[in-house]
Amino acid sequence: MNITVAAVALVAGIYVWWLAVRRLTTKPWEAQGTYDGRDTAQMAGPAAARIGLWVFLAVATSFFALFITAYLMRMNPEAVKGVDLRDWRPVADPAILWVTTALLVAGSCGMQLASWALRRGDFQRARAGMLAGGLFAIAFLAGQWLAWRQLQAAGYYAAGNPANAFFYVLTGLHGLHLLGGLFVWGRAASRMYQGSTAGDSTRLSVELCTVYWHYLLLVWLVLFGLLLIT
Amino acid sequence: MSYVAIADQHAHMHDPQTFLTRYVWSQDHKVIAIQYMVTAMAIGLVAIGLSMMMRLQLGFPDTFHFINPANYHQFVTMHGMIMVVYLLTALFLGGFGNYLIPLMCGARDMVFPYLNMVSYWVYLLAVLVLVASFFVPGGSTGAGWTLYPPQAILTGTPGAGWGIILMLVSLAFFIVGFTMGGLNYVVTVLQARTRGMTLMRMPLSVWGIFMATILALLAFPALLVSAIMMALDNQLGTSFFMPAIMSLGEQTGHKGGSPLLFQHLFWFFGHPEVYIVALPAFGIVSDLISVHARRHIFGYRMMVWAIVAIGVLSFVVWAHHMYVSGMNPYFGFFFATTTLIIAIPTALKVYNWVLTLWRGDVHLTVPMLFAIGFVFTFINGGLTGLFLGNVTVDVPLSDTYFVIAHFHMVMGVSPVLVVCGAIYHWYPKMTGRMTSEVLGKLHFWLTFVGTYAIFLPMHYLGILGLPRRYYEMGDTYFLPDSVQSMNAAISVAALFVAASQLIFLFNLAWSLKHGKPADGNPWRATTLEWQTPETPPRHGNWGPELPVVYRWAYEFGAPGHKEDFVPQNEAPDGRVPATHGQASHG
């Protein structure tokens, strides 16, 4: 659980620091009148959606961190009465994972290019970047599926060993998160292909998808690293 | 002034047109709140019914032949799970969170109304899946609310076929639904507060709900992780949690899994869950005490810091539920220390409640009775927590009735008292009518005295060594015969308390039509939800303009004012806000 505790402590630390900055120390019974707007709502719309996404990423981080903790704890069980309980036999990671990793990096780059292009007002490029970001992500998922098939063919069944089971679970849940992202991506991309300019909601979708793509790339790099070294 | 009134896009509120969009597929936070409350209370009634079955069996063994060991364990399991997750969590966060956050912060609605609506419907789906598990072959799971493997998925356990899977699926739905709602609560507090509503001017109810939501968002994933892995152990035959084990004389296919890993994951969720239920109760009770004692809350800043500190600390105490699990003994020392540290901010809150009452102008209204009842009960439950938090004391008391008595006092009765008090308090705002005070007081005294008649003797039974979760004791050399008499007395008390909840429900239903009409601010409270132009507030809450906040939420008895309280939205020059004090009924 130590990794989880560290992750939660980090989140909590950031949160407390942020609260302190927000003047948790003011004495509300002394101050009257409105403040100058610094501490009040700028409200809904894009800002809320952005913060909403970051809060969701915190939830997802807790989710993946707990899985990684479970992975490490299951891998190295404490000896009970001197009996060694280790039964972990590492998976021979399919080489295709390197390809899928490259695909995911490409997807992230595509989304980032789309974001930059939109900020410059270059709608054509934004559309191309957006398309590339989504298609590379779909290709990544297809590659993960192939990796599963190869493992099955090589006899690494989920019930066979905890290492196999964790491999399927971690890659599967990461893929599910990406599928959820692709749902949002699909709606934004279809809007971009119907119109010739980007409205506010499309801009926001592109921006949020980019953040989400980077986040899932980061999660995948951590998971992939974990699968490689263990 | 940099303030941009994006908050005030009244034109974009999509006022509901038909009955269906107004009351069923509603995106209005107040309707969703009431949907959450009604659903949670309905499933809560089922859980009360289950506990009555348990009490019938324990009080009068060999009398009721429709209760056998298998369904006794199913009752135990479902009672616990429903009360903790589907009633209290949903009621405090989905119910009161939804109702109070936008109104108290001065927002027109949650920031993501559509997501908020979906959150409720997914919660309802979770409840329905849970209820469905009563009717599948083998019935619901009987693994105990902690669902410990290996027994949770072994064939000898009741509901090992369908029951456990439906339980896990239902929990997964609940967590997904809650995450949608939780995003709303957090972002609304952060982003949708009206002008002048700084964090340190928020009522403590909002603080409690806000912090509890953050805990829930970070802790529920642990339950989801363990549910996923357990479902895979069950369905695919993996060995995350399942060791090599014989079941009904046959070797299962599992080997090498770690039941202890499940316990760590479960309690990493399970302990914050205690505070997910407790923090909203803390916050709400602070507001009830302040309003009904006509006095500012004592030590507002300390109360806020204590809420934050409890929230952070609650993540590092989980293994005090596992002293007897066989984990490394040095862990026990660490977790006993953190457990005792968390008593500091908690005790601080208790002192501040008592000091708020001290020399206050205490009005013993129904909500105030429940609030004071909470402080009593929480102190009692908290004191036994000091016993159980220490490893050496916990080991002999573990899995006895002492534990049952402790956690029912501290996270069963206490939060339920707050729920009742809060419903009596805000009912006039939700419906425009007062509840019956006579029935309310009757309900309070029966519930308060009754729960003590149930749970105080259980401490004694626990010290005698009566183990929990046993269908019947039979002849036991270390238990005197009087234990059975006491169990019978507890059962009678429990039946009375359960029956007295009918008074509560009757009161709520009767007052809906026949209650005394309430004006907009019957308790003469300062917070924004009492200053709405209409009662009950309409869609959009505030009429054409959002309120502006000039002061904190606890301005009582300030000199130079006509009344003994000053609403948060009254300007320093004494200008009465245009919306204040008006009421409309019907």
Contacts between the chains, C-beta under 8 A, distances in Angstrom:
chain1	res1	chain2	res2	distance
A	1	B	264	5.4
A	1	B	268	6.5
A	4	B	222	7.9
A	4	B	268	6.8
A	5	B	315	7.1
A	5	B	316	6.5
A	8	B	218	6.2
A	8	B	315	5.1
A	9	B	315	7.8
A	11	B	218	6.8
A	12	B	311	7.8
A	12	B	312	4.7
A	12	B	315	7.1
A	15	B	214	7.3
A	16	B	308	6.6
A	16	B	312	6.8
A	19	B	199	7.4
A	19	B	308	6.6
A	22	B	199	5.6
A	23	B	198	7.6
A	23	B	199	7.7
A	23	B	200	6.8
A	24	B	199	7.0
A	24	B	200	6.6
A	24	B	301	7.6
A	24	B	304	6.7
A	24	B	305	7.0
A	24	B	308	7.7
A	25	B	301	7.3
A	26	B	198	6.9
A	26	B	200	4.8
A	27	B	200	7.9
A	27	B	301	6.9
A	28	B	198	7.3
A	28	B	200	4.6
A	28	B	201	5.0
A	28	B	300	6.4
A	28	B	301	7.9
A	28	B	551	7.6
A	28	B	552	3.6
A	29	B	296	6.8
A	29	B	300	7.0
A	29	B	552	5.6
A	29	B	554	7.2
A	29	B	555	7.8
A	31	B	551	8.0
A	32	B	550	5.8
A	32	B	551	5.4
A	32	B	572	5.0
A	33	B	196	7.9
A	33	B	550	5.8
A	33	B	572	5.6
A	34	B	195	5.8
A	34	B	196	4.0
A	34	B	548	6.2
A	34	B	549	7.2
A	34	B	550	6.4
A	35	B	196	6.5
A	35	B	198	6.1
A	36	B	1	6.5
A	36	B	2	7.4
A	37	B	1	5.2
A	37	B	2	4.6
A	37	B	3	4.0
A	37	B	195	7.1
A	38	B	2	7.6
A	39	B	198	4.5
A	39	B	199	7.0
A	40	B	3	6.2
A	40	B	193	6.1
A	40	B	194	7.0
A	40	B	195	4.9
A	40	B	196	6.3
A	40	B	197	6.4
A	40	B	198	7.1
A	41	B	7	5.3
A	41	B	107	7.6
A	41	B	191	5.9
A	41	B	192	5.4
A	41	B	193	4.7
A	41	B	194	6.3
A	41	B	195	7.2
A	41	B	197	7.6
A	42	B	3	7.7
A	42	B	4	6.0
A	42	B	6	6.9
A	42	B	191	7.1
A	43	B	4	7.6
A	43	B	5	7.9
A	43	B	6	4.7
A	43	B	7	3.7
A	43	B	107	7.9
A	43	B	111	7.7
A	43	B	191	5.6
A	43	B	192	5.4
A	44	B	6	5.7
A	44	B	7	6.4
A	44	B	9	7.4
A	44	B	111	5.2
A	44	B	191	6.7
A	44	B	192	6.4
A	45	B	6	5.2
A	47	B	191	6.1
A	48	B	111	4.2
A	48	B	112	7.4
A	48	B	187	5.3
A	48	B	191	4.5
A	48	B	192	7.2
A	49	B	112	8.0
A	51	B	187	5.2
A	51	B	190	5.9
A	51	B	191	6.1
A	52	B	111	7.2
A	52	B	112	6.5
A	52	B	183	5.2
A	52	B	187	4.8
A	55	B	182	8.0
A	55	B	183	5.4
A	55	B	186	5.3
A	55	B	187	6.4
A	55	B	217	6.9
A	56	B	179	7.5
A	56	B	183	6.0
A	58	B	217	6.9
A	58	B	218	6.9
A	59	B	179	5.9
A	59	B	182	7.9
A	59	B	183	8.0
A	59	B	217	4.9
A	59	B	218	7.0
A	59	B	221	6.3
A	60	B	221	8.0
A	62	B	217	7.5
A	62	B	218	4.7
A	62	B	219	7.8
A	62	B	221	4.5
A	62	B	222	7.6
A	63	B	221	3.9
A	63	B	224	6.6
A	63	B	225	6.5
A	66	B	221	5.9
A	66	B	222	5.2
A	66	B	225	4.7
A	66	B	265	6.6
A	66	B	268	7.2
A	67	B	225	5.6
A	70	B	225	6.4
A	70	B	229	6.9
A	70	B	240	7.3
A	70	B	261	6.0
A	70	B	265	6.4
A	73	B	258	6.9
A	73	B	261	5.2
A	73	B	264	7.2
A	74	B	240	6.4
A	74	B	257	7.6
A	74	B	258	6.0
A	74	B	261	6.0
A	77	B	256	7.7
A	77	B	258	5.5
A	78	B	328	7.1
A	80	B	326	7.8
A	85	B	256	6.3
A	85	B	258	8.0
A	87	B	255	6.7
A	87	B	256	3.8
A	158	B	232	7.2
A	158	B	236	5.1
A	158	B	237	7.9
A	158	B	238	5.4
A	159	B	236	5.7
A	159	B	237	4.0
A	159	B	238	5.4
A	159	B	239	7.6
A	159	B	253	6.7
A	162	B	238	7.1
A	162	B	239	5.9
A	162	B	240	6.5
A	162	B	256	6.8
A	162	B	257	7.4
A	165	B	232	6.6
A	165	B	236	7.6
A	165	B	238	4.0
A	165	B	239	7.4
A	165	B	240	6.6
A	169	B	228	7.0
A	169	B	229	7.3
A	169	B	232	6.8
A	173	B	228	7.7
